[in-house]
């Protein structure tokens, strides 16, 4: 019988196959993975090693490829089986010898003086995240290293168990740069950055490149919303209800198209607020939607904003939806 995979596991499996070709993006993702899964070893005589330990073989292979093909290093990969833990396996990727200083230098953890002397500057990576592509890669690496999420059929919850202050700050900053407000709490002495807003989670999944997960979550969300509001819809006039729901579905398809290709953070604040509210409340009439906006607007204003969103979606070629 096939092993049941959780929604979180399916997201990670999709992310480990996301293409990362640019050197800057490889360093951004490795920066996050070094903070979540890496450790620095002091071997004596001024020698160092960098070791990554992960449970997923797929993630281990991704780290190995980024180090070998992306940075032209020669890492080693082996699997350790823990017999006392029921045969649980840990994948270990090691970078040592002359490659370790090169990696540490690329991650801005080590510097080289004019006479060739290498000095350890800091214990955590510090790479440039000024480009949007690098911020996406950093978030993807952080999620692969310490992230998880609850299946949307149960509840909306995505989190990063960051633990370390620098990583906590970086994850929250990367999310905020994309218009996503995250919260933080303490759990068993470790910091947890989390999201509980469904649309925010969809935005992050799209940002990281988990497009199949976005569509799966959206389908689950729509089903839950339709079921939850079935009684309310049944009290409306049948013809008007059908027309309203058809328009709502059309609008949500347009918004999802924008989300997958560009992300809602690319929209002006007024349209972004409108898009998120429509996705969260597909059963509401235009008048009801207007009352829930901040500040509230009339029915014609809501209609105008939704029409603008559909126009934006029409400018996106159909073949780009699944890229």
C-alpha positions as CSV (number, residue, x, y, z in Angstrom):
1,X,0.0,0.0,0.0
2,X,1.3,3.5,-1.0
3,X,2.6,5.6,1.9
4,X,0.3,8.5,2.8
5,X,2.0,11.8,2.4
6,X,0.8,14.9,4.3
7,X,0.1,18.2,2.5
8,X,3.3,19.6,4.0
9,X,5.3,16.7,2.7
10,X,3.8,17.2,-0.8
11,X,4.8,20.9,-0.7
12,X,8.4,20.0,0.2
13,X,8.5,17.4,-2.5
14,X,7.4,20.0,-5.0
15,X,9.9,22.6,-3.8
16,X,12.9,20.3,-3.9
17,X,12.3,19.9,-7.7
18,X,12.0,23.7,-8.2
19,X,14.8,24.8,-10.6
20,X,17.5,27.1,-9.2
21,X,20.1,28.1,-11.7
22,X,21.4,31.5,-10.8
23,X,24.5,31.7,-8.5
24,X,22.9,34.4,-6.4
25,X,19.8,32.2,-5.8
26,X,21.8,29.2,-5.0
27,X,23.7,31.1,-2.4
28,X,20.4,32.6,-1.0
29,X,18.9,29.1,-0.6
30,X,22.1,27.6,0.8
31,X,22.3,30.6,3.3
32,X,18.9,29.5,4.7
33,X,19.7,25.8,4.7
34,X,23.0,26.4,6.4
35,X,21.2,28.2,9.2
36,X,18.5,25.5,9.6
37,X,20.4,22.3,8.8
38,X,24.2,23.1,8.8
39,X,26.9,23.1,11.3
40,X,30.5,24.4,11.3
41,X,33.2,22.1,12.4
42,X,36.7,23.2,13.7
43,X,39.2,20.5,12.8
44,X,42.3,22.1,14.2
45,X,45.3,23.7,12.4
46,X,43.0,26.4,10.9
47,X,40.9,23.8,9.1
48,X,37.1,23.8,9.0
49,X,34.3,21.6,7.7
50,X,30.6,22.4,7.0
51,X,28.1,19.6,7.5
52,X,24.4,19.5,6.6
53,X,22.1,16.9,8.2
54,X,18.6,16.4,6.9
55,X,16.1,13.5,7.0
56,X,14.9,13.8,3.4
57,X,17.0,12.1,0.8
58,X,15.5,14.4,-1.9
59,X,16.5,17.5,0.1
60,X,20.0,16.0,0.6
61,X,20.4,15.5,-3.1
62,X,19.3,19.1,-3.8
63,X,21.9,20.4,-1.3
64,X,24.5,18.2,-2.9
65,X,23.7,19.4,-6.4
66,X,23.8,23.0,-5.4
67,X,27.2,22.6,-3.8
68,X,28.7,20.5,-6.6
69,X,27.1,21.9,-9.7
70,X,26.3,25.4,-8.5
71,X,29.4,26.2,-6.5
72,X,31.8,23.7,-8.2
73,X,32.7,22.1,-4.8
74,X,33.2,18.4,-4.0
75,X,30.9,17.5,-1.2
76,X,30.4,14.0,0.2
77,X,27.0,12.4,0.9
78,X,26.3,9.4,3.1
79,X,23.3,8.1,5.0
80,X,23.4,7.2,8.7
81,X,20.9,4.7,10.0
82,X,19.9,5.0,13.7
83,X,19.1,1.5,15.0
84,X,18.0,2.8,18.4
85,X,15.4,5.0,16.7
86,X,13.7,2.3,14.8
87,X,15.9,2.5,11.8
88,X,15.4,6.2,11.2
89,X,17.9,7.6,8.6
90,X,19.8,10.9,8.5
91,X,21.4,12.2,5.3
92,X,24.8,13.9,5.9
93,X,26.5,16.2,3.3
94,X,30.0,17.3,4.2
95,X,32.2,19.9,2.7
96,X,35.8,19.9,4.0
97,X,39.4,20.3,2.9
98,X,40.0,23.3,0.6
99,X,36.3,23.4,-0.3
100,X,35.2,24.4,3.2
101,X,36.9,27.9,3.2
102,X,35.6,28.5,-0.3
103,X,32.0,27.8,0.8
104,X,32.4,29.9,3.9
105,X,33.8,32.7,1.8
106,X,30.9,32.5,-0.6
107,X,28.5,32.7,2.3
108,X,30.4,35.7,3.7
109,X,31.3,33.8,6.9
110,X,35.0,34.0,6.1
111,X,37.2,36.6,4.5
112,X,40.6,36.5,2.8
113,X,43.3,39.1,3.5
114,X,45.7,40.4,0.8
115,X,48.4,37.9,2.0
116,X,46.0,35.0,1.5
117,X,45.2,34.5,5.2
118,X,41.6,33.4,5.8
119,X,39.7,34.6,8.9
120,X,36.3,33.4,10.2
121,X,34.2,36.6,10.4
122,X,30.8,35.3,11.6
123,X,29.0,32.1,12.6
124,X,26.0,32.6,10.3
125,X,25.8,33.3,6.5
126,X,25.3,36.9,5.3
127,X,24.5,37.0,1.6
128,X,22.7,39.6,-0.5
129,X,19.0,39.3,-0.7
130,X,18.3,42.5,-2.6
131,X,16.8,40.7,-5.6
132,X,13.3,39.3,-5.6
133,X,14.5,36.0,-7.0
134,X,17.0,35.6,-4.1
135,X,14.3,36.4,-1.5
136,X,12.1,33.7,-3.0
137,X,15.0,31.2,-2.9
138,X,15.8,32.1,0.7
139,X,12.2,31.5,1.8
140,X,12.2,28.2,-0.1
141,X,15.4,27.1,1.6
142,X,14.1,28.2,5.0
143,X,10.8,26.2,4.5
144,X,12.7,23.1,3.3
145,X,15.0,23.4,6.3
146,X,12.6,24.2,9.2
147,X,9.1,24.8,7.8
148,X,5.8,22.9,7.8
149,X,2.1,23.5,7.4
150,X,-1.1,21.9,8.4
151,X,-3.3,20.3,5.7
152,X,-5.8,23.1,4.6
153,X,-8.7,20.7,4.9
154,X,-8.1,20.9,8.7
155,X,-6.9,24.4,9.3
156,X,-4.8,27.2,7.8
157,X,-1.4,27.2,9.4
158,X,2.2,27.6,8.0
159,X,5.3,27.9,10.2
160,X,9.0,28.1,10.3
161,X,10.7,26.8,13.6
162,X,13.6,29.2,13.3
163,X,15.1,29.0,16.7
164,X,17.9,31.4,15.8
165,X,17.4,35.2,16.0
166,X,19.1,36.0,12.7
167,X,16.9,33.5,10.8
168,X,13.8,34.7,12.6
169,X,14.4,38.3,11.6
170,X,15.3,37.3,8.0
171,X,12.2,35.2,7.4
172,X,9.9,37.9,8.8
173,X,11.7,40.5,6.7
174,X,11.4,38.5,3.5
175,X,7.7,37.9,4.1
176,X,7.1,41.6,4.8
177,X,8.9,42.7,1.7
178,X,6.2,40.8,-0.2
179,X,3.3,42.4,1.7
180,X,2.8,39.4,4.0
181,X,2.5,40.0,7.8
182,X,3.9,37.1,9.9
183,X,3.6,36.5,13.6
184,X,6.1,34.9,16.0
185,X,5.7,32.9,19.2
186,X,7.9,30.8,21.5
187,X,7.5,27.0,21.6
188,X,9.7,24.8,23.8
189,X,12.3,27.5,23.9
190,X,12.4,28.0,20.2
191,X,11.0,30.8,18.1
192,X,8.2,30.0,15.6
193,X,7.3,32.3,12.8
194,X,3.8,31.5,11.6
195,X,0.9,32.5,9.3
196,X,-2.8,31.7,9.8
197,X,-4.3,33.7,7.0
198,X,-5.3,31.4,4.1
199,X,-4.5,34.0,1.4
200,X,-1.1,34.8,3.0
201,X,-0.3,31.1,2.9
202,X,-1.3,30.9,-0.8
203,X,0.9,33.9,-1.6
204,X,3.9,32.3,0.1
205,X,3.4,28.9,-1.6
206,X,3.2,30.7,-5.0
207,X,6.2,32.8,-4.1
208,X,8.3,29.7,-3.3
209,X,7.3,28.0,-6.5
210,X,4.8,25.4,-5.1
211,X,2.2,26.0,-7.8
212,X,0.6,22.6,-7.6
213,X,0.1,23.1,-3.9
214,X,-1.5,26.5,-4.5
215,X,-4.1,24.9,-6.8
216,X,-4.8,22.1,-4.4
217,X,-5.2,24.4,-1.5
218,X,-7.5,26.8,-3.4
219,X,-9.7,23.9,-4.4
220,X,-9.9,22.7,-0.8
221,X,-10.6,26.3,0.3
222,X,-13.4,26.9,-2.2
223,X,-15.0,23.5,-1.2
224,X,-14.9,24.5,2.5
225,X,-16.3,27.9,1.8
226,X,-19.2,26.6,-0.4
227,X,-20.1,24.0,2.2
228,X,-19.9,26.5,5.1
229,X,-22.2,28.9,3.4
230,X,-24.6,26.5,1.8
231,X,-27.5,27.4,4.2
232,X,-27.0,31.1,3.5
233,X,-27.0,30.6,-0.2
234,X,-30.1,28.5,-0.1
235,X,-32.1,31.4,1.3
236,X,-31.3,33.6,-1.7
237,X,-33.3,33.7,-4.9
238,X,-32.1,30.7,-7.0
239,X,-31.5,32.7,-10.2
240,X,-29.7,35.6,-8.5
241,X,-27.6,33.2,-6.5
242,X,-26.4,31.2,-9.5
243,X,-25.5,34.4,-11.4
244,X,-23.7,35.8,-8.3
245,X,-21.7,32.6,-7.8
246,X,-20.8,32.3,-11.5
247,X,-19.4,35.8,-11.3
248,X,-17.6,35.0,-8.1
249,X,-16.0,31.9,-9.6
250,X,-14.9,34.0,-12.7
251,X,-13.4,36.6,-10.4
252,X,-11.6,34.0,-8.3
253,X,-10.1,32.3,-11.4
254,X,-8.7,35.7,-12.5
255,X,-7.3,36.4,-9.0
256,X,-5.7,32.9,-8.8
257,X,-4.1,33.5,-12.2
258,X,-2.6,36.7,-11.0
259,X,-1.4,35.0,-7.8
260,X,0.4,32.2,-9.6
261,X,2.1,34.4,-12.2
262,X,2.9,37.6,-10.3
263,X,1.7,37.2,-6.7
264,X,-0.9,39.5,-5.1
265,X,1.9,41.6,-3.7
266,X,2.4,43.0,-7.2
267,X,-1.1,44.6,-7.1
268,X,-1.8,48.1,-5.8
269,X,-3.0,48.1,-2.1
270,X,-6.7,48.7,-3.0
271,X,-6.8,45.8,-5.6
272,X,-4.8,43.5,-3.3
273,X,-7.3,44.1,-0.5
274,X,-10.2,43.5,-2.9
275,X,-8.6,40.3,-4.3
276,X,-8.0,38.8,-0.8
277,X,-11.5,39.6,0.4
278,X,-13.1,38.0,-2.7
279,X,-11.0,34.8,-2.2
280,X,-11.9,34.6,1.4
281,X,-15.6,35.4,0.9
282,X,-16.7,34.0,-2.5
283,X,-20.4,33.9,-1.5
284,X,-20.8,37.6,-0.6
285,X,-22.6,40.0,-2.9
286,X,-20.9,43.2,-4.2
287,X,-22.7,45.3,-1.7
288,X,-21.6,42.9,1.2
289,X,-18.0,42.9,0.0
290,X,-18.0,46.7,-0.1
291,X,-19.1,46.9,3.5
292,X,-16.2,44.6,4.7
293,X,-13.5,46.7,3.0
294,X,-11.5,49.2,5.0
295,X,-12.7,51.9,4.3
296,X,-16.0,50.6,3.1
297,X,-17.0,51.4,-0.5
298,X,-20.2,51.1,-2.6
299,X,-21.4,48.4,-4.9
300,X,-20.2,50.2,-8.0
301,X,-16.7,50.7,-6.5
302,X,-16.4,47.0,-5.8
303,X,-17.6,46.1,-9.3
304,X,-15.0,48.5,-10.7
305,X,-12.1,46.9,-8.7
306,X,-13.1,43.4,-9.6
307,X,-13.4,44.3,-13.3
308,X,-9.8,45.8,-13.1
309,X,-8.6,42.5,-11.6
310,X,-10.2,40.5,-14.5
311,X,-8.6,42.9,-17.0
312,X,-5.2,42.3,-15.4
313,X,-5.7,38.6,-15.6
314,X,-6.6,38.8,-19.3
315,X,-3.2,40.4,-20.0
316,X,-1.5,37.2,-18.7
317,X,-1.0,34.7,-21.6
318,X,-2.7,31.3,-20.9
319,X,0.5,29.4,-21.4
320,X,2.1,31.3,-18.5
321,X,-0.3,30.0,-15.9
322,X,1.5,26.8,-15.3
323,X,5.1,28.1,-15.6
